[in-house]
């Protein structure tokens, strides 16, 4: 968990395969469910795109924690994954 967050946001599609595989392995090693603090830390790790599906794995990992992890709508210029997570929170009825 700490190593994943310390490595920062996920790389984009232009990253090499080894980097993407390493980040995927890090996500898979994180114990589920995550805590609220861990979920809030993981939110900072979304990158510029879906990173060949790794961002989806990150989103699903965040959703194993206490919900809702976001309590207000993200700013209009926030990362697209924050908007996607917020939409899922609203659609599930966890936020207005």
Secondary structure as the mmCIF struct_conf table of DSSP 4:
data_model
#
loop_
_struct_conf.conf_type_id
_struct_conf.id
_struct_conf.beg_label_comp_id
_struct_conf.beg_label_asym_id
_struct_conf.beg_label_seq_id
_struct_conf.end_label_comp_id
_struct_conf.end_label_asym_id
_struct_conf.end_label_seq_id
HELX_RH_AL_P HELX_RH_AL_P1 UNK A 2 UNK A 6
TURN_TY1_P TURN_TY1_P1 UNK A 7 UNK A 7
BEND BEND1 UNK A 9 UNK A 9
HELX_LH_PP_P HELX_LH_PP_P1 UNK A 10 UNK A 11
TURN_TY1_P TURN_TY1_P2 UNK A 13 UNK A 14
BEND BEND2 UNK A 15 UNK A 15
HELX_RH_AL_P HELX_RH_AL_P2 UNK A 17 UNK A 29
BEND BEND3 UNK A 30 UNK A 30
BEND BEND4 UNK A 32 UNK A 33
HELX_LH_PP_P HELX_LH_PP_P2 UNK A 34 UNK A 35
HELX_RH_AL_P HELX_RH_AL_P3 UNK A 36 UNK A 42
HELX_RH_3T_P HELX_RH_3T_P1 UNK A 43 UNK A 45
BEND BEND5 UNK A 48 UNK A 49
HELX_RH_3T_P HELX_RH_3T_P2 UNK A 51 UNK A 53
HELX_RH_AL_P HELX_RH_AL_P4 UNK A 54 UNK A 62
TURN_TY1_P TURN_TY1_P3 UNK A 63 UNK A 64
BEND BEND6 UNK A 65 UNK A 67
BEND BEND7 UNK A 69 UNK A 69
BEND BEND8 UNK A 72 UNK A 72
HELX_LH_PP_P HELX_LH_PP_P3 UNK A 73 UNK A 75
TURN_TY1_P TURN_TY1_P4 UNK A 76 UNK A 77
BEND BEND9 UNK A 78 UNK A 78
HELX_RH_AL_P HELX_RH_AL_P5 UNK A 80 UNK A 91
TURN_TY1_P TURN_TY1_P5 UNK A 92 UNK A 93
BEND BEND10 UNK A 94 UNK A 94
#
